Amino acid sequence: MMQTLLLAVVLQEVVPPSIQQISPARIQANVDHLAQDELYGRYWLSPFAQEAAEWIQLQFEEAGIKPGLPDDAWFQKLPVENASPNVVGMIPGTDPKAGIIAIGAHYDHLPPRRRGEDKIYNGADDNASGTSGLIEIGRALVPLKSRLKASVLLIAFTGEEAGLMGSRHFVQEMNVDPKRFIGLFNLDMISRGEEDVIFIEGAAKAPQLIAALRRANRTNLQLKIDQHPDWLSRSDQWPFLEKGIPALLFSVEDHEDYHQVTDHADKIIASLASRVAQMVAMAVLDLAEEKTLGSSPPSEPGASESGVTDEAKSPSERDLKETDP
């Protein structure tokens, strides 16, 4: 009891109120919506994924997040018939030289199966949980936007289950020097397993990001770092890594409901997902508030540096280009 009270005092002192408000209840409510039967698994080539994308855009807009694409657009179309879009939002930074921090999560899942009493792959942990975390991180950072030197991109990817279609398209079509990215935090399955454990992959090539996460881990999550290097090519951080952009994957180990129709919303550990989202929000705030491109965190003197081109502009929707199908 005393330890719980002390933790609450520490959080109150060092964590901004908007980040403290990333709660299990909010995570659960988002997952309940995205994983409902009426969205039929959010398959990326279905109108139900389009409906999910529109709902995510509405959450971004209501939170005060700005469109992240040219002409104040939210949706990045893919050159595939009936494909649902990437949903891209932005919290603009105040310093053109401070770079861009991206946060991502895929919102698509699987099409219904043909047989069985339960035909719907609800995809609660995979990946309504990560999408919910993305939404709540954005909601928490908007009230802190005056403190953000770097811009924050929030990307809800489509087509991950079909082979990283959305993230590959985003990276191919972005008109941004990869060196301008401080890094990507990718949330993919963050609500099952042990309630105090999250796996993080990609740390070896992202010392600045992992240092910020360690400082941000206020609730003492157990961080299992770089234990599954094979995971790096399995989710949306991979196209970013291929471009040389530091990227971290947050995930849990496969469980009995992974890619099963039993991945239901009532099975998630909402408290785990909320703690992961709080930690990522704090790390993003740290990096966006204090760091500029080319700097290294004090606790990581050997961290590799990344440069910025002389012609770098303020990160804005002009830095991304959209291609119609």
C-alpha positions as CSV (number, residue, x, y, z in Angstrom):
1,M,0.0,0.0,0.0
2,M,2.8,2.4,0.9
3,Q,4.6,1.6,-2.3
4,T,1.5,2.4,-4.3
5,L,1.1,5.7,-2.6
6,L,4.7,6.6,-3.1
7,L,4.4,5.8,-6.8
8,A,1.3,8.0,-7.1
9,V,3.2,10.9,-5.5
10,V,6.1,10.4,-7.9
11,L,3.8,10.4,-10.9
12,Q,2.0,13.5,-9.7
13,E,5.3,15.3,-9.4
14,V,7.0,14.5,-12.7
15,V,4.3,13.4,-15.2
16,P,2.2,16.1,-16.8
17,P,-1.5,15.7,-16.0
18,S,-2.5,15.1,-19.6
19,I,-0.1,12.1,-19.7
20,Q,-1.4,10.8,-16.4
21,Q,-4.9,10.8,-18.0
22,I,-3.8,8.0,-20.4
23,S,-5.9,5.5,-18.4
24,P,-7.0,1.9,-18.6
25,A,-10.6,3.1,-19.0
26,R,-9.7,5.1,-22.1
27,I,-7.6,2.4,-23.6
28,Q,-10.4,-0.1,-23.0
29,A,-13.1,2.1,-24.5
30,N,-11.1,2.6,-27.7
31,V,-10.4,-1.2,-28.0
32,D,-14.0,-2.0,-27.4
33,H,-14.9,0.2,-30.4
34,L,-12.3,-1.0,-32.8
35,A,-12.7,-4.7,-31.9
36,Q,-16.5,-4.8,-32.1
37,D,-18.1,-7.4,-34.3
38,E,-19.7,-4.6,-36.4
39,L,-16.2,-3.7,-37.8
40,Y,-15.7,-7.3,-39.0
41,G,-12.0,-7.4,-38.2
42,R,-11.0,-4.2,-40.0
43,Y,-9.6,-6.1,-43.0
44,W,-7.7,-3.5,-45.1
45,L,-9.6,-4.0,-48.3
46,S,-13.0,-3.7,-46.7
47,P,-15.4,-0.8,-46.1
48,F,-15.1,-1.7,-42.4
49,A,-11.4,-0.7,-42.3
50,Q,-12.4,2.5,-44.0
51,E,-15.0,3.1,-41.2
52,A,-12.3,2.4,-38.7
53,A,-10.0,4.9,-40.4
54,E,-12.7,7.6,-40.3
55,W,-13.2,6.9,-36.6
56,I,-9.5,7.2,-35.9
57,Q,-9.4,10.5,-37.8
58,L,-12.3,11.8,-35.7
59,Q,-10.4,10.9,-32.5
60,F,-7.4,12.8,-33.7
61,E,-9.4,15.8,-34.7
62,E,-11.3,16.0,-31.5
63,A,-8.0,15.8,-29.6
64,G,-6.7,18.8,-31.4
65,I,-4.3,17.0,-33.6
66,K,-3.7,18.6,-37.1
67,P,-3.9,16.8,-40.4
68,G,-0.4,15.5,-41.4
69,L,-0.7,15.4,-45.2
70,P,-0.8,18.1,-48.0
71,D,-3.9,20.2,-48.4
72,D,-5.0,19.5,-44.8
73,A,-5.7,15.9,-45.7
74,W,-5.9,13.1,-43.1
75,F,-6.0,10.0,-45.4
76,Q,-3.0,8.8,-47.4
77,K,-4.5,6.6,-50.2
78,L,-2.7,3.5,-51.4
79,P,-2.5,2.5,-55.1
80,V,-4.6,-0.7,-54.4
81,E,-8.3,-1.0,-55.3
82,N,-10.5,-0.8,-52.2
83,A,-7.6,-0.3,-49.9
84,S,-8.3,1.6,-46.7
85,P,-5.9,4.6,-46.1
86,N,-3.2,5.4,-43.7
87,V,-4.4,8.0,-41.2
88,V,-1.8,10.7,-40.6
89,G,-1.9,13.4,-38.0
90,M,0.6,15.9,-36.8
91,I,1.4,18.0,-33.7
92,P,3.7,20.7,-35.2
93,G,6.9,21.5,-33.3
94,T,8.3,25.0,-32.7
95,D,11.9,24.5,-33.9
96,P,12.5,23.7,-37.6
97,K,15.9,22.2,-36.8
98,A,14.5,19.8,-34.1
99,G,13.3,17.1,-36.5
100,I,10.4,14.7,-36.4
101,I,9.3,12.0,-34.0
102,A,6.9,9.4,-35.5
103,I,4.5,7.2,-33.5
104,G,2.7,4.4,-35.4
105,A,0.3,1.6,-35.0
106,H,-1.5,-0.5,-37.6
107,Y,-5.3,-0.6,-37.2
108,D,-6.1,-3.3,-39.8
109,H,-6.6,-7.0,-38.9
110,L,-8.0,-10.0,-40.8
111,P,-11.1,-10.8,-42.9
112,P,-13.8,-13.0,-41.5
113,R,-13.4,-16.7,-41.9
114,R,-15.9,-18.7,-43.9
115,R,-16.8,-21.3,-41.3
116,G,-17.5,-21.6,-37.6
117,E,-19.9,-20.1,-35.1
118,D,-17.5,-17.2,-34.5
119,K,-16.3,-15.9,-37.9
120,I,-14.9,-12.5,-36.9
121,Y,-11.2,-11.9,-36.1
122,N,-11.8,-9.0,-33.8
123,G,-8.1,-8.2,-33.3
124,A,-8.3,-6.6,-29.9
125,D,-4.7,-7.0,-28.9
126,D,-3.6,-7.1,-32.6
127,N,-3.8,-4.3,-33.0
128,A,-6.7,-2.3,-31.5
129,S,-4.5,-2.0,-28.4
130,G,-1.7,-0.3,-30.2
131,T,-4.1,2.0,-32.1
132,S,-5.7,2.9,-28.9
133,G,-2.3,3.8,-27.4
134,L,-1.5,5.9,-30.4
135,I,-4.7,7.9,-30.1
136,E,-4.2,8.5,-26.4
137,I,-0.6,9.5,-26.8
138,G,-1.6,12.1,-29.3
139,R,-4.4,13.3,-27.0
140,A,-1.9,13.7,-24.2
141,L,0.7,15.6,-26.2
142,V,-1.6,18.2,-27.6
143,P,-1.9,20.2,-24.4
144,L,1.9,20.1,-24.2
145,K,2.5,21.3,-27.8
146,S,4.2,24.6,-26.7
147,R,6.9,22.4,-25.1
148,L,7.5,20.4,-28.3
149,K,10.5,21.6,-30.4
150,A,10.3,18.6,-32.7
151,S,7.2,17.8,-34.6
152,V,5.2,14.7,-33.8
153,L,3.7,12.5,-36.5
154,L,1.0,10.1,-35.6
155,I,0.4,7.4,-38.2
156,A,-2.3,4.7,-38.1
157,F,-1.1,2.3,-40.7
158,T,-3.3,0.1,-42.9
159,G,-2.4,-3.2,-44.5
160,E,0.2,-4.4,-42.0
161,E,-1.3,-7.9,-42.0
162,A,-1.1,-7.9,-45.8
163,G,2.7,-7.4,-45.8
164,L,3.4,-3.9,-44.3
165,M,1.5,-2.3,-47.2
166,G,0.7,1.0,-45.4
167,S,4.0,1.6,-43.8
168,R,5.9,0.7,-47.0
169,H,3.7,3.2,-49.0
170,F,4.2,5.9,-46.4
171,V,8.0,5.6,-46.5
172,Q,8.1,5.4,-50.3
173,E,5.9,8.5,-50.7
174,M,7.2,10.7,-47.9
175,N,9.2,13.8,-49.2
176,V,11.4,14.0,-46.1
177,D,15.1,13.4,-45.7
178,P,15.3,10.3,-43.4
179,K,17.9,12.1,-41.4
180,R,15.2,14.5,-40.2
181,F,13.6,11.7,-38.2
182,I,14.7,11.4,-34.6
183,G,12.9,8.0,-34.7
184,L,9.7,5.9,-34.8
185,F,7.9,4.3,-31.9
186,N,5.7,1.5,-33.2
187,L,3.0,0.0,-31.1
188,D,1.9,-3.5,-32.2
189,M,0.1,-5.7,-29.6
190,I,0.7,-4.1,-26.2
191,S,-2.1,-5.5,-24.0
192,R,-1.5,-9.2,-23.3
193,G,1.0,-11.5,-21.5
194,E,2.3,-10.4,-18.1
195,E,0.8,-7.2,-16.8
196,D,4.2,-5.6,-16.0
197,V,6.2,-6.8,-19.1
198,I,6.7,-5.2,-22.5
199,F,9.1,-6.3,-25.2
200,I,11.1,-3.6,-27.1
201,E,13.0,-4.5,-30.3
202,G,15.4,-2.3,-32.2
203,A,17.2,-0.7,-29.3
204,A,20.7,-1.6,-30.6
205,K,20.3,0.9,-33.4
206,A,18.3,3.5,-31.5
207,P,20.3,4.4,-28.4
208,Q,18.8,7.9,-28.2
209,L,15.2,6.4,-28.2
210,I,15.9,3.7,-25.6
211,A,17.7,6.1,-23.3
212,A,14.6,8.3,-23.3
213,L,12.4,5.3,-22.7
214,R,14.4,4.3,-19.6
215,R,14.1,7.8,-18.2
216,A,10.4,7.7,-19.0
217,N,9.6,4.4,-17.3
218,R,8.0,6.0,-14.3
219,T,5.8,3.0,-13.4
220,N,8.6,0.5,-13.5
221,L,7.5,-1.7,-16.3
222,Q,9.9,-4.6,-17.0
223,L,11.5,-3.7,-20.4
224,K,12.5,-6.9,-22.2
225,I,14.9,-5.4,-24.7
226,D,16.1,-6.9,-28.0
227,Q,15.2,-10.5,-27.1
228,H,13.4,-11.1,-30.4
229,P,15.4,-9.6,-33.3
230,D,13.3,-11.6,-35.8
231,W,10.3,-9.4,-34.9
232,L,11.8,-6.4,-36.5
233,S,10.8,-7.4,-40.0
234,R,7.3,-8.4,-39.0
235,S,5.8,-5.0,-38.3
236,D,5.6,-1.4,-39.5
237,Q,9.0,-0.3,-38.1
238,W,10.7,-2.4,-40.8
239,P,10.4,0.0,-43.8
240,F,11.7,2.8,-41.6
241,L,14.7,0.8,-40.5
242,E,15.4,0.0,-44.1
243,K,15.6,3.8,-44.7
244,G,18.1,4.1,-41.8
245,I,15.5,5.7,-39.4
246,P,15.9,4.6,-35.8
247,A,12.8,2.6,-34.8
248,L,11.5,0.7,-31.9
249,L,8.8,-2.0,-31.7
250,F,6.7,-2.4,-28.6
251,S,4.9,-5.8,-28.4
252,V,4.1,-8.8,-26.3
253,E,4.8,-12.4,-27.1
254,D,2.4,-14.4,-29.2
255,H,-0.5,-15.8,-27.1
256,E,-3.2,-18.4,-27.5
257,D,-5.5,-15.8,-29.1
258,Y,-3.0,-14.4,-31.6
259,H,-4.6,-14.4,-35.1
260,Q,-7.6,-16.3,-33.7
261,V,-11.2,-15.3,-33.6
262,T,-10.9,-15.3,-29.8
263,D,-8.7,-12.1,-29.7
264,H,-11.6,-10.3,-27.9
265,A,-11.6,-6.9,-26.2
266,D,-12.5,-8.4,-22.8
267,K,-9.2,-10.2,-22.7
268,I,-6.8,-7.3,-23.0
269,I,-4.8,-5.9,-20.0
270,A,-5.8,-2.3,-20.4
271,S,-3.5,-1.3,-17.5
272,L,-0.5,-2.6,-19.4
273,A,-1.4,-0.8,-22.6
274,S,-2.0,2.5,-20.7
275,R,1.4,2.2,-18.9
276,V,3.2,1.5,-22.2
277,A,1.4,4.5,-23.8
278,Q,2.3,6.8,-20.8
279,M,6.0,5.7,-21.1
280,V,6.1,6.4,-24.8
281,A,4.4,9.8,-24.4
282,M,6.9,10.7,-21.7
283,A,9.8,9.6,-24.0
284,V,8.4,11.6,-26.9
285,L,8.0,14.7,-24.8
286,D,11.6,14.3,-23.5
287,L,13.0,13.9,-27.0
288,A,10.8,16.6,-28.6
289,E,11.3,19.1,-25.8
290,E,15.0,18.8,-25.2
291,K,16.8,17.3,-28.3
292,T,17.7,18.6,-31.7
293,L,19.0,16.6,-34.5
294,G,22.7,15.7,-34.0
295,S,22.5,15.7,-30.2
296,S,23.0,12.7,-28.0
297,P,21.4,12.1,-24.6
298,P,23.7,12.7,-21.6
299,S,23.3,9.1,-20.4
300,E,24.3,7.8,-23.8
301,P,27.6,9.6,-24.7
302,G,28.4,7.0,-27.4
303,A,25.0,7.4,-29.2
304,S,25.3,7.8,-33.0
305,E,24.4,11.3,-34.4
306,S,22.1,12.1,-37.2
307,G,22.4,15.2,-39.3
308,V,19.9,17.6,-40.9
309,T,20.2,19.1,-44.3
310,D,20.8,22.8,-44.7
311,E,17.6,23.2,-46.6
312,A,15.5,21.6,-43.9
313,K,12.2,23.3,-43.3
314,S,9.8,23.3,-40.4
315,P,8.2,19.8,-40.4
316,S,4.7,20.2,-41.8
317,E,2.2,18.7,-44.1
318,R,4.3,20.0,-47.0
319,D,6.9,17.5,-46.1
320,L,4.7,14.6,-47.0
321,K,3.2,13.9,-50.4
322,E,0.1,11.9,-51.1
323,T,-0.4,9.6,-54.2
324,D,-3.8,8.8,-55.4
325,P,-4.6,5.2,-56.4
